[in-house]
């Protein structure tokens, strides 16, 4: 389906007072839906089509579509207009989640929804999702929400296919959405499409909050930084890996399934190897597996970044674990004083789970997830770990502020 792309002026606009969105009546079939959307910010319009399709038959209703669209733009629009009929329970729930004016062409009477009970796992195919899948094998459903695959996604999918997870796959063009007001929660699509079919109560996803909030502030536990609402359409959405960072997750995947880890890393490194993100992953891999990858030669040919251009907590960890000489091809002008400041730190918290984040998970799921972590031999933060993390934050803030 052709997308009507917005102009660059629209793309660069941040949230403004006059924001509104209207959604036409969806075209629904046995495998999904398509819908025309009009988005407006201060008089600048973007019109486009959204389609969401699954490989297996699913239940889609006007209410499902309304919840998906509301979830994508939650709390950021002053007005949400549905140009079709929506159930009163759905309208009530959407209104409870946003201060926007929510209207529908017709609001019909609704009966109470059936009780939900199942727990499910959303898999995107990346390292985080694979780790969560291996860590929590008892979750009842694997739901994959995948956009039309990029080269990187195709590579990740090769790893995912080895799981033989009998998963449901959702194909959507949601990655083309502009919505500069809210980060798209791709997991919402798969979650909401299958929720009524399987009476899903809770979906777990593999996002790591330290990557979203950037590791300078580590976890921050700012739930607003997560890529989707925490509850929508009677479904809880949880991110149990938020107590880890990339180091902890890659190390755990390597421990749980070295073969799968090797596939995931090799597939990841065949794409987009010029980005800083790939450099981080490579250096983490050097610590976790100790192997030399072909991609190192290509990465070392790229001009290393200036340390003061991107002060990042991972670099402190790499410096401690690998030494200055091994990371010089990737980052230059590392202050000698920094080496002295971290000399007495172990930085072992990078490889552990911050159990304080468990309070952000539903109590019943938190108990289950804690048992999974313990069974896998995951270590939790100690008082010393929290102290060291605070010291690293203080050190980074000092350099960020331009002090010597």
C-alpha positions as CSV (number, residue, x, y, z in Angstrom):
1,X,0.0,0.0,0.0
2,X,1.4,3.4,-1.0
3,X,2.2,5.8,1.8
4,X,1.6,9.5,1.5
5,X,4.7,10.8,3.1
6,X,4.8,14.2,4.9
7,X,7.2,17.0,4.0
8,X,10.4,17.7,5.9
9,X,8.8,20.7,7.7
10,X,6.3,18.3,9.2
11,X,8.9,15.8,10.2
12,X,10.9,18.4,12.1
13,X,8.0,19.7,14.2
14,X,7.9,18.8,17.8
15,X,4.8,18.7,19.9
16,X,2.7,21.9,19.5
17,X,-0.6,23.0,21.3
18,X,-2.8,22.3,18.3
19,X,-2.5,18.6,17.6
20,X,-5.3,16.4,16.4
21,X,-5.7,13.1,14.6
22,X,-8.7,11.5,12.9
23,X,-9.1,7.9,11.8
24,X,-11.5,6.8,9.0
25,X,-13.6,3.6,9.3
26,X,-11.2,0.7,9.0
27,X,-11.3,-2.0,6.3
28,X,-11.3,-5.3,8.3
29,X,-10.8,-8.8,7.1
30,X,-9.9,-12.2,8.6
31,X,-6.2,-11.4,8.8
32,X,-6.1,-7.7,9.9
33,X,-7.1,-4.3,8.8
34,X,-6.1,-1.1,6.9
35,X,-7.2,2.4,7.8
36,X,-6.7,6.0,6.5
37,X,-5.4,8.5,9.0
38,X,-5.2,12.3,9.0
39,X,-2.7,13.8,11.3
40,X,-2.4,17.6,12.0
41,X,0.0,19.8,13.9
42,X,-0.7,23.5,13.8
43,X,-2.2,23.3,10.4
44,X,0.4,21.0,8.9
45,X,-1.2,17.8,7.7
46,X,0.1,14.3,7.0
47,X,-2.3,11.8,5.5
48,X,-1.4,8.2,5.2
49,X,-2.6,4.6,5.3
50,X,-1.8,2.1,8.1
51,X,-2.1,-1.6,7.4
52,X,-1.6,-4.4,9.9
53,X,-1.8,-8.0,8.7
54,X,-1.2,-11.4,10.5
55,X,-0.2,-14.7,9.0
56,X,-3.0,-16.5,10.9
57,X,-6.7,-15.6,11.3
58,X,-7.4,-13.2,14.1
59,X,-10.2,-11.2,15.6
60,X,-10.3,-7.6,14.7
61,X,-13.0,-5.2,15.7
62,X,-13.5,-1.4,15.5
63,X,-12.6,-1.3,19.2
64,X,-9.3,-3.1,18.6
65,X,-8.4,-0.6,15.9
66,X,-9.4,2.4,18.1
67,X,-7.2,1.1,21.0
68,X,-4.2,0.5,18.7
69,X,-4.4,4.0,17.3
70,X,-5.0,5.6,20.7
71,X,-2.0,3.7,22.0
72,X,0.2,5.0,19.3
73,X,-0.5,8.6,20.1
74,X,-1.4,8.4,23.7
75,X,-1.3,11.7,25.7
76,X,0.1,13.7,22.8
77,X,-2.9,14.8,20.9
78,X,-5.5,17.4,21.9
79,X,-8.2,15.7,19.9
80,X,-8.7,12.1,18.7
81,X,-11.6,11.6,16.3
82,X,-12.8,8.1,15.3
83,X,-14.9,8.3,12.1
84,X,-16.7,5.0,13.0
85,X,-18.6,3.5,15.8
86,X,-16.7,2.5,19.0
87,X,-17.9,0.7,22.1
88,X,-18.6,2.6,25.3
89,X,-16.1,0.5,27.3
90,X,-13.4,1.3,24.8
91,X,-14.1,5.0,24.7
92,X,-14.1,5.1,28.5
93,X,-10.8,3.3,28.7
94,X,-9.1,5.5,26.1
95,X,-10.4,8.6,28.0
96,X,-8.9,7.3,31.2
97,X,-5.5,7.2,29.6
98,X,-5.4,10.6,27.9
99,X,-6.4,14.2,28.5
100,X,-7.3,14.5,24.9
101,X,-10.8,15.1,23.6
102,X,-11.9,11.7,22.4
103,X,-14.9,11.5,20.0
104,X,-16.5,8.8,17.8
105,X,-19.2,9.0,15.2
106,X,-21.2,6.7,17.3
107,X,-20.8,5.2,20.7
108,X,-22.6,1.9,21.1
109,X,-23.6,-0.1,24.2
110,X,-21.0,-2.7,25.3
111,X,-21.2,-5.8,27.4
112,X,-18.3,-6.6,29.8
113,X,-15.3,-8.2,28.3
114,X,-14.5,-11.8,29.0
115,X,-11.9,-12.3,31.9
116,X,-8.3,-12.6,30.7
117,X,-5.8,-15.0,32.1
118,X,-2.9,-15.9,29.7
119,X,0.6,-14.5,29.9
120,X,2.4,-14.0,26.6
121,X,5.7,-12.9,25.2
122,X,6.3,-10.5,22.4
123,X,9.3,-11.4,20.2
124,X,10.9,-9.0,17.7
125,X,13.7,-11.3,16.9
126,X,16.5,-9.3,18.5
127,X,19.0,-10.3,21.1
128,X,16.8,-8.9,23.9
129,X,13.7,-10.8,22.9
130,X,15.7,-14.1,22.4
131,X,17.1,-13.8,25.9
132,X,13.7,-13.2,27.4
133,X,12.3,-16.1,25.5
134,X,15.0,-18.5,26.9
135,X,14.7,-17.0,30.4
136,X,10.9,-17.4,30.6
137,X,10.0,-20.5,28.7
138,X,6.6,-20.8,30.4
139,X,5.0,-17.8,28.8
140,X,2.1,-19.1,26.8
141,X,2.3,-17.3,23.5
142,X,5.0,-15.9,21.3
143,X,3.7,-13.0,19.2
144,X,6.0,-11.3,16.7
145,X,5.3,-7.8,15.5
146,X,7.4,-7.2,12.5
147,X,7.5,-4.4,10.0
148,X,8.3,-5.0,6.3
149,X,11.9,-6.3,7.0
150,X,14.9,-4.1,6.7
151,X,18.3,-5.9,6.0
152,X,18.9,-5.9,9.8
153,X,15.5,-7.3,10.6
154,X,16.0,-10.1,8.0
155,X,19.2,-11.0,9.6
156,X,17.6,-11.1,13.1
157,X,14.8,-13.2,11.7
158,X,17.2,-15.9,10.7
159,X,18.1,-16.3,14.4
160,X,14.5,-16.1,15.5
161,X,13.4,-18.8,13.0
162,X,15.8,-21.3,14.8
163,X,13.6,-21.1,17.8
164,X,10.7,-22.8,16.0
165,X,8.5,-20.8,18.3
166,X,5.3,-21.3,16.3
167,X,4.7,-17.6,16.6
168,X,2.1,-15.3,15.2
169,X,3.6,-12.8,12.8
170,X,2.3,-9.3,12.2
171,X,3.3,-7.4,9.2
172,X,2.7,-3.6,9.3
173,X,3.9,-0.4,7.7
174,X,3.8,1.3,11.1
175,X,7.5,2.2,10.8
176,X,6.5,4.7,8.2
177,X,4.4,6.7,10.8
178,X,5.7,10.1,11.5
179,X,4.0,11.0,14.8
180,X,6.8,13.1,16.2
181,X,4.8,13.4,19.4
182,X,5.1,9.8,20.6
183,X,7.4,6.9,20.0
184,X,5.5,4.2,18.2
185,X,4.8,1.1,20.4
186,X,5.2,-1.6,17.8
187,X,4.5,-4.2,20.4
188,X,1.0,-2.8,20.8
189,X,0.0,-4.1,17.4
190,X,0.6,-7.7,18.0
191,X,-0.6,-7.5,21.6
192,X,-4.0,-6.0,20.8
193,X,-4.6,-8.1,17.7
194,X,-4.2,-11.3,19.6
195,X,-5.6,-10.2,23.0
196,X,-9.2,-11.0,22.3
197,X,-8.4,-14.2,20.4
198,X,-6.4,-15.7,23.2
199,X,-7.8,-13.8,26.2
200,X,-4.3,-12.4,26.9
201,X,-3.9,-10.6,30.3
202,X,-0.3,-9.7,30.1
203,X,2.4,-9.3,27.4
204,X,6.1,-9.1,28.2
205,X,8.5,-7.4,25.7
206,X,12.3,-7.3,25.6
207,X,13.0,-3.6,25.6
208,X,15.9,-2.4,27.8
209,X,15.2,0.9,29.5
210,X,18.9,1.8,29.8
211,X,19.1,2.0,26.0
212,X,16.0,4.2,25.7
213,X,17.0,6.6,28.5
214,X,20.7,6.3,27.4
215,X,23.1,4.8,29.7
216,X,24.4,8.2,31.0
217,X,21.4,8.1,33.4
218,X,21.4,4.4,33.5
219,X,17.9,3.1,34.2
220,X,16.3,6.3,35.6
221,X,13.1,4.1,35.7
222,X,11.2,6.9,33.9
223,X,8.3,4.8,32.6
224,X,7.4,7.6,30.2
225,X,10.6,6.6,28.3
226,X,9.2,3.2,27.5
227,X,8.0,2.7,23.9
228,X,4.4,1.9,24.7
229,X,1.7,2.5,27.4
230,X,1.9,0.2,30.4
231,X,-1.8,-0.8,30.2
232,X,-4.2,-0.6,27.3
233,X,-7.4,-2.4,26.4
234,X,-7.3,-4.4,29.7
235,X,-3.9,-5.7,28.9
236,X,-0.8,-5.1,31.0
237,X,2.4,-4.5,29.0
238,X,5.6,-5.2,30.9
239,X,9.3,-4.9,30.2
240,X,11.0,-7.2,32.6
241,X,14.5,-6.8,31.2
242,X,14.7,-3.1,32.3
243,X,16.9,-4.2,35.2
244,X,19.6,-5.2,32.7
245,X,21.7,-3.3,30.2
246,X,23.1,-4.6,26.9
247,X,26.1,-6.1,28.8
248,X,23.9,-8.2,31.1
249,X,21.6,-9.3,28.4
250,X,24.3,-10.4,26.0
251,X,26.2,-12.2,28.8
252,X,23.0,-14.0,29.9
253,X,22.1,-15.1,26.3
254,X,25.7,-16.5,25.9
255,X,25.2,-18.4,29.1
256,X,21.7,-19.7,28.3
257,X,22.4,-20.8,24.7
258,X,26.0,-20.2,23.3
259,X,24.9,-21.5,19.8
260,X,22.0,-19.1,19.6
261,X,24.1,-16.3,20.9
262,X,26.6,-16.9,18.1
263,X,23.9,-16.9,15.4
264,X,22.4,-13.7,16.8
265,X,25.7,-11.9,16.9
266,X,26.9,-13.0,13.5
267,X,23.6,-12.0,11.9
268,X,23.6,-8.7,13.7
269,X,27.1,-7.9,12.5
270,X,26.3,-8.3,8.8
271,X,24.3,-5.1,8.8
272,X,24.8,-1.4,9.4
273,X,28.3,-1.8,10.7
274,X,29.2,1.9,10.6
275,X,27.0,2.9,13.6
276,X,28.1,3.5,17.2
277,X,25.5,1.0,18.3
278,X,27.4,-1.7,16.5
279,X,30.7,-0.7,18.0
280,X,29.1,-1.0,21.5
281,X,27.8,-4.5,20.6
282,X,31.2,-5.6,19.2
283,X,33.0,-4.5,22.3
284,X,30.5,-6.1,24.6
285,X,30.9,-9.3,22.5
286,X,34.7,-9.1,23.0
287,X,34.1,-9.2,26.7
288,X,31.4,-11.8,26.7
289,X,32.8,-14.3,24.1
290,X,36.4,-13.2,23.7
291,X,36.2,-13.9,20.0
292,X,37.6,-11.9,17.1
293,X,35.0,-10.9,14.5
294,X,35.5,-10.1,10.8
295,X,33.6,-6.8,11.3
296,X,36.5,-5.5,13.5
297,X,38.6,-4.6,10.5
298,X,35.7,-2.6,8.9
299,X,34.9,-0.8,12.2
300,X,38.5,0.1,12.9
301,X,38.7,1.7,9.4
302,X,36.1,4.3,10.5
303,X,37.3,7.4,12.2
304,X,37.0,6.9,16.0
305,X,34.7,9.3,17.8
306,X,36.1,11.9,20.2
307,X,35.5,10.9,23.8
308,X,34.0,14.2,24.7
309,X,31.6,14.1,21.8
310,X,29.7,11.1,23.2
311,X,30.4,10.4,26.8
312,X,28.8,7.1,27.4
313,X,28.7,4.8,30.4
314,X,29.5,1.8,28.2
315,X,32.9,3.4,27.3
316,X,33.8,3.4,31.0
317,X,33.0,-0.3,31.3
318,X,35.0,-1.1,28.1
319,X,37.9,0.9,29.4
320,X,37.9,-1.0,32.6
321,X,37.5,-4.5,31.1
322,X,39.5,-4.1,27.9
323,X,42.0,-1.4,28.6
324,X,42.7,1.8,26.7
325,X,44.7,0.2,23.9
326,X,41.9,-2.1,22.8
327,X,39.3,0.6,22.5
328,X,41.5,3.3,21.0
329,X,40.4,2.2,17.4
330,X,36.8,3.1,18.4
331,X,37.2,6.2,20.6
332,X,40.0,8.6,20.9
333,X,41.3,11.2,23.4
334,X,40.2,9.3,26.5
335,X,41.2,11.4,29.5
336,X,44.0,9.8,31.5
337,X,42.4,11.1,34.7
338,X,39.3,9.0,33.9
339,X,41.4,5.8,33.9
340,X,42.7,6.8,37.4
341,X,39.2,7.5,38.6
342,X,37.8,4.1,37.7
343,X,40.9,2.2,38.8
344,X,39.4,1.0,42.1
345,X,35.9,0.2,40.7
346,X,34.9,-3.3,39.7
347,X,31.9,-2.2,37.5
348,X,30.4,-5.6,38.0
349,X,26.9,-4.1,38.2
350,X,27.0,-3.9,34.4
351,X,26.6,-7.7,34.3
352,X,23.9,-7.9,37.0
353,X,20.2,-7.2,37.4
354,X,18.9,-4.2,39.3
355,X,16.2,-5.8,41.4
356,X,14.7,-2.5,42.4
357,X,12.9,-2.3,39.1
358,X,10.8,-5.4,40.0
359,X,8.4,-3.0,41.7
360,X,7.4,-1.7,38.3
361,X,6.2,-5.2,37.3
362,X,2.8,-6.6,38.4
363,X,3.4,-8.5,41.6
364,X,2.4,-11.9,40.3
365,X,4.6,-11.5,37.3
366,X,7.4,-10.1,39.3
367,X,7.5,-13.2,41.5
368,X,7.6,-15.4,38.4
369,X,10.3,-13.4,36.7
370,X,12.4,-13.3,39.9
371,X,12.2,-17.1,40.0
372,X,13.4,-17.3,36.4
373,X,16.3,-15.0,37.1
374,X,17.4,-17.0,40.1
375,X,17.1,-20.3,38.1
376,X,19.3,-18.9,35.4
377,X,21.9,-17.9,38.0
378,X,21.6,-14.2,37.5
379,X,23.2,-12.1,40.2
380,X,21.5,-9.1,41.7
381,X,22.9,-5.7,42.7
382,X,24.6,-5.4,46.1
383,X,24.9,-2.2,48.1
384,X,28.4,-1.9,46.6
385,X,27.0,-2.1,43.1
386,X,24.5,0.7,43.7
387,X,27.4,2.8,45.2
388,X,29.6,2.1,42.2
389,X,26.8,3.0,39.8
390,X,26.3,6.3,41.5
391,X,30.1,7.0,41.3
392,X,30.1,6.3,37.6
393,X,27.2,8.7,37.1
394,X,29.0,11.3,39.1
395,X,32.2,10.9,37.0
396,X,30.3,11.1,33.7
397,X,28.3,14.2,34.8
398,X,31.6,15.9,35.7
399,X,33.0,15.3,32.2
400,X,29.7,16.2,30.6
401,X,29.7,19.6,32.4
402,X,33.1,20.2,31.0
403,X,35.2,19.9,34.1
404,X,38.7,18.4,33.9
